[in-house]
């Protein structure tokens, strides 16, 4: 496991070159917080210079860990070997803060190694003073702006939205450089004083204009502008809203209520414009529905019930249930289930002929013929397969195996496993592909196990999302760190669901 050696150093001469910055990808997209404005050149750069202007560290020549701290552009736009060092508007989850902060976990979690490190005769390795740490935190929380009030990466269009379930954020990843660029605070309760709202699943509409987040603990669904990250709608959805799908035209949505108490055994339709529930789809055996998927033509809705172990086939024209099919012949017809299969998620081939259903307990993927309404084949995968996905060209089905820390690659044409990608990360959860199918992104819950770049000190654990090069032989190429418990993911541009 690679360790990150950050020495916070750079050459003093770089201060004179501060104006030669590449402003690509910048704009002033959010108001400065109502506090005294912190200036980069005036307030922040001198802190780095006075504590880190040493040979062999973070200057343009040496760039330890790929970090050049000599200008706003090199810090904010280039980041490091491991991705972004600073997340605008969020000091708590900015990697820089986690390494220099040893005074207060309310400012940020602590990560190893402590910076600046001891580098005789330049520094004794003592932590920065609290007032300096707070000044840097204020600058980041105000947007980590440059001297012209620009905020990095405000106008990007190629992005991934990832729910961070144990910290009540949606992470925004820039697909052009795989850097974490924003953390959007979601949910209706204060995550400092109230229980977590737990953003679980996220879906972007096919137009790439809005994204929707299920708050599985709070019981709400929220709607956000995908460009500005502004909350534009919110509705009470009932107990444990889980998976969401959106119609091709973006006007309608459906979601499951994964309710362990079995009080709400239904799937609900809602109007995306008014954010109101318009219809409830109920059937007495619909126990613990979670996975949900529309066919690409929008005609059918396929739902998987973990409790009763059925696949529901629902007509979207009138929300009528066409078929209820058990995932195995041993599943009883009364809806009690066996707990031997536990279907979790559904992925549909581009021709709308087959659905690939992950079963958590039987550790396999079961292929459902949508036309004949019958299961036709089981494919063994890893332990506890969760939210699978089929590539846009229909060639590959990627399956995240939560308890094997791996991804199974199924060739859809031959219906055989062609590769198991190991060491994906801790507890892989969900997968999405870029629109061209070149890359797959895998969220990793990271609730236990080791971490790639930043060993945490204490209970605050960063999560990771890994990047797989599909065209390059299904090989993992990068880990992206973010806040706690990455779960749902939706990539835009590209088709939702």
N, C-alpha and C positions, 0 to 999 in steps of 0.2 A: 504494500500500500504506500503510494507516494506521499511524502510529507511536504508540506509547503514551507519553504524557508523564505520568509518575508523580512527584510532588514530595514525597510523604511529609510532609504537613503537615496540621495541624488546630489548631483553637482550644483554648486551655488550659482555657477554661471548661467544655468538654465532660467533663472528668474528674469534675466534680461531678454529672454526670447519668448516670454509669455504670450506676446501678441501674435506669434506665428502659429495659430491653431487652426486645424481643419474643423469647420463647424458643420460638416455633413451630418444630417439626421437630427438637427436640433431645432427647438422652437420653445417659446414661452407658453406652456400649455396649462399651467395651474397657478393660482394666486399664491404669493408668498404668505406664509403664516403670519398672524398679527403679533410679531415680535420684532425686535431690532434686527435689521437685515445683516446677515453675515456675508462679507465679500471674500471671494476666493483669493485674489492676489494680496489684499490688505490683511486678511485675518488668518487664512488657512495655509497658504504657501509658506509663510514664515515659520509656522510650527514645524512643518516637514523639514524646512531648511535648517532650522536650529537644532533639530534632533537627529537628522538623518542624512546630512550632507557628507557622506563618507565614501571613499573608494570601494569598489567591489560590490555595491549594493544596487539601489534602484535608480541609477542614472541612465542616460540614453545609451551609454557604452556597455555597461554590465548587465542591467535589467534582470536582476535576480528574480526567478519565478516569472519572468516575462513582464515584470512591472516597471514602468518608467514613470516616476512621480514628479517629473520636472515641469509639467504643464497640465492645465485642465483637460486639454484634448487627449494627452497620452493616458491620463487616469480614467477619464469618463468614456472616451470613445474606443480606446484600445484595450483597456482592462489588463488582464494577465493571462498567463498560460492556462489558468483554470477558469477563466471567464471574468464576469464583472466583479470589481472590487467594491463598488459603491452602487447602491440602489437608490435612485432619487426618491425623496420623501420618506425613506425608511432607514433610519440609522440602526435600528435594532437588528435587522437582518443583513446589514452591509458587512462584508467580510473584513474590511479595514477596521471597523469598530470592534469587532469580536476579538481581534488580535491586540489592539492597543488598550482595550478597556479591562481594568482589573479593580475598578472602584465601585461599580454599581450594576447589578444585573438588570435593573430597570432601564438602563441605557441600552444594553445589548447583552446577549449571552457571552460567556467567555469561551474562547477557543485557543487551542495550542497551535504553534508556540507563541509565547508572549513577545510582543514587539514594543519598542526596539530591543533587539537582543544585545547581549554584551559583546562589544567589539572593541577591545583595547587597542589603541589608547583613545578611541573616539567616544565611546559610551560605556557606561557601567551596567546597561541592561535594566535600569529601573523604569517602572511604568511612568507614563506621562502624568502630569498633575491633573487633578480633577477639572480645573477650570479650562484647561486646554482640550480635554476629552469632551467636555460639554459643548465647547465652541464648535468643534468638528461635528458633533452630533446635531447641533442646531443648523449648521450649514447644510448637512445632508437632509434633514427634515424639512428644510425650506426648498428642497428640490436639487441640491448640489449644483447650483447654477454657476455659470461662468461670470465674468465681469460685465457681460452685456445682458444678463438675466436670461440666458438661454439654458434650457433643460435638455439633456442628452436624449436622443432617440424618441422624440415626441411624435414624429410623423411616419413611422414605419407602417407597412401594410402586411408584411409577411411575419406572422406571429403565432405563437401557441399560447393558449390560456390553460392554466393548470391549477386545480383546486389544492390548497394546502389545508387539509382538513383539521389538523390539530393546532392551527394558529389563526384560523378565520381569515385567510387571505386567498386571493386568486393571483398566482404568479403569471407575469407576462414575459415570454421569452422571445427575443429577436431571432428569427430563423436565419437571418443573414450572417450572424456570427455566434449564435447559440449562447448569448449572454442574457442573464436575468436583468430586465430593465425596469420593472415595476412590480410592486406588491399592492394589490387593490384590496382595501379593507371591506369585507362584505358581511352581511348579517345585520340584524336589528338590535343586538345587545352589545353592550360595552365588553369587549373581550379582556379588559383589565379587571373588571369587577363582577362579571356575570359568567355563567357557564358558556362553553363554546357553542356556537351556532352550527359548526361542522359542515362547511361546504363540501359536498360529496361528488356530485356529477355536474359537469358543465357541458353545454352544447351551443355551438354557433349556428345561426341560421344560414341557409344556402346562399344568401346574399352577402354574408359577411358583415352585416350591419349591427346585429345585436347578439349578445350571448346571454344564456340563462343558467342560473346556478340553483341547485337544490340544496337547502340547508336542512340536513337530515335530522339534526338535533332540535333546531328551533321550530321546524314545521312550516317553513316558508319557501317560496320560490321567488327569486329576484331576477330582474331584467336590466342589462347594462348596455350602454352604447359601446360598441367594440372599438371605436376610434378614440373617444374621449375618456372612456372608463367611468362615465357618469351613470349613476343609478337612475333609471327612467321608469321603473315599475316594480311592484312588490305585491304579493298576495299570500294569504294564509292557505296552505295546501293540505293541511291535515297532519296526521301522525306519520312521521318518518318518510317524507317525499324522497324518492331515490333517483331512478333514472328518468330522463326527460328526452323526448324526441320532438322535432318541429317539422311541420309540413313543408313541402317543397317551395310553396309560395310564401312561407313565413307567417301565415295568418292564424294557424292553429297549432296547438301543442298538446301532448299527452304526457302523463307521468304516472309512475307507480307509487303506491304507498306501502313501503316495506315495514309493516307494523307487526312487531313481535307479539303484541298482545292479541292479535287477530280481531281487533275491533274494526279496523278498516281493511276489508278484503276486496280491494277494487283498483281499477285504473281510471284516471280522470282526464277529461279533455278540458282545455282552457283556451280562451281567446287571448292571443298575444298582444292585441292592441289595448284592450281594457284590463288585462290581467285579472280575469274573473273565470271561475270554473263554470263550464257550460253543460257538462254532462258527466255522469258517473256510470262506469261500466262495471257491473257487479255480477258475480256468479259464486254460489255458496262454497265452491271448492278452491276459490282463488286465494290460497293461503301464502302470505309473504311474497307477493310479486316484486321482483327487482329488475331483472333485465328486460329491456324494451327496445324494439327496432322497427322502423318502417321499411317496407320494400322500396326499392329505388323509384318505382313508378308511383309510389304513394298510395296504392290501393289497399294494402294490408298492413296491419299492425300485429307484430309477433311479440308475445310477452312470456317470460319464464317465471314460474312460481317456485321459489325455493322450498316452501313448506309442503305443498301438495305434489310437487315434481311433475308439473304439466307444462306443455306449450299451448298457449292460447292463440288462436288465429282469429283476428278481428277485422271486419270490413270497415274501412274508414269513412265510407260514404254515409253510413248510418250508425256506426259504432256497434253493430250487431256481431255477436260471437258466432263464427262459422264452425269452428272445430275446437275441441279440447282433447289434446293428445298426450298420453303419458310418455315420459322419456324412456321407460322400460316396461316390459310386459309384467314385471313383478309389482309395479306401482298400483295400489288399490284404487278403485274408481270412486271411492267416497271422499277423496280429498285429504286423507290423513297422511299420505306419504309414507316413505320408508326410512328417510334420512340416509339412504345409501348412495344417492346420486346428487341431489341438491343442485339443479340447474341454475347457473348464475347469470350468464349473458348470452346474447344472440348476435351473430354477424351474418350478413346476407351477401351472397355473391352478386356481382353487378348485373347478371341476367335475371335476377330474382327467382332463380330456380331452386336454390338450396340455401338452408340456414345452418350455420355451424354453432352448436350450442355447447358451452363449457359446463362440465359437471364437477363441482368442487370435491365431492366425497369419492366418486368413482375414478377421479383423476383421468378423465378422458374428454374428448370432444365428440359429440354425437351429431351426425349429419342428418338433417331433416329435409325431406323432399317436399317443398312447398306445394307443388302441383298435386301430388298424390296424398299429401297429408300423412306421411309415414316416415319413421326413422329407418335409415337404410344402412348405416355403418357407424361403428365406434372406432376412434383412433386414440390410442393411449398417449398421454402426454406426461408432464411432471406433476408434482404434488400441489393440490389446491389451485387449479387453473381458474383465473378470474376473468377480466373483461378483455376478450379477444377482439381482433379486427382483421378484415380482409383488405388487401392492398387495392388501390383504385383500378388496376388492370385486371384484377381477379385472379392473379397468379398465386399469391401467397396468403395463408392464414397464419397470423402471428398470435401465439397464446402465451400470456404471462403466467408463469407458475410461481405463485406466491411463496410456497414453502420449499421450493427448490432453488430460489434465486436465479431462475433461468427463464428463457423464452424458447418455446418450441416453434419451429418453422415447418408448416405443412404445405406441401405442393398441392394446390387445389385441383390441378389437372389429374394427377395420379392418385390423390388422396392418401399420400404417404408422408411420413416425417422425413425431411431431408437434412435437418440440422437441429441441434439443441445448443443455444447460445448460453454459455455459462457465465457466472460472475456478473450478472446484469446489475445487481445492486440488492439492497435488503428489501425483501418482500415486494416484488414487482406487482403492480395492480392493474393498470390499464394501458392501452396502446392506441396510438393514432399515427397515420401516415401523412407525409406531405402530399400536396395535390398531384405531383408528378410521380409519386411512389418511390422516389429516390431514397428517402430516409424514413425511418420509423422512430417514434419517441415513446419511451416506456417510463411511466411514473413508478417510483419505488417508495413505498410507505416509510421505510427506514425507522420503524419503531423500535427495532433492536438490531444488533450487529454493528459492524464497523462502518466508518465513513471514509470517503475517498480522500478528501483534502483537509478537512478541518475537524480533528478530534475534539469533541465538546468537553467542556468542564462543567459538571453539574447535569441537570435534567433536560435542558433545552437542546433538542436534537435537530440539526438541519436534515432535510430530506434531499433526495437526488432524483433527477430524471435523466435517463441515459439516451444516447443517440446511436442508432444502428444504421450503417450504410447497407441498404438493401441490395443495391446494384453491385456493391463491392464485396459480395460473398457473404452477406448477412453477418457483418462484423461490427462489434461495438467500437465506437470511435471517440466518445466523449461522455463525461458526466457533468451535469449542470446542477449546482447546489441552489437550494431555495429554502423556504421556511418549512415548518414541520408537517409531515405526513402528506406528500403529494399523492393524490388519488385520481380524480377525473382529469381528462385532457381533451381539448378540442382545438384543432388547427385551422387557421384561416389564412389566405383564401382556400376554398375547397368546399366540398359538400358536407353538410352537417349530418348528424345521426351516424 
